[in-house]
Structures are given as structure tokens and as C-alpha cells.
């Protein structure tokens, strides 16, 4: 049985980061984690290769998928 969910996508520079995907039932929860994961602290600008972009992409997944929050 498939459900709508949101997968968190993370890019460092222009490289999409792999690993176990994080899926969320709620766009609000997914956006919260996307916002938190790209925060940077310190002085100066971040080099392009270390620039972080995170966003949530709608997807269909099985309801019993591991990593569904």
C-alpha cells in the first residue's frame, strides 16, 4: 500500500548526499529538518563546495518503509 510522503534531499556544493533516505509524513516536519540541517555558524562566507542546500521532495513510498518519521 503506497502513501504520499516527503523525502529530505541534501546537497553539499552540487553533490547530492547519499545514505539512508529520511522520509516524513508531514511537509512541516520535513521542512523543519531541512531548515536545521543547513544552518551555519561562524564568520565569513562558506566556499561553494561546502554550501548546503536542503529541500523536501514529494514521493510515494510503502507505508511500512523503514525511516518514515
Secondary structure, DSSP 8 states (H G I E B T S, - for coil): -EEEEEEEEEEETTEE--SS--EES-HHHHHHHHHHHT---SSS---GGG-EEEEEEEEEEETT-TTB-
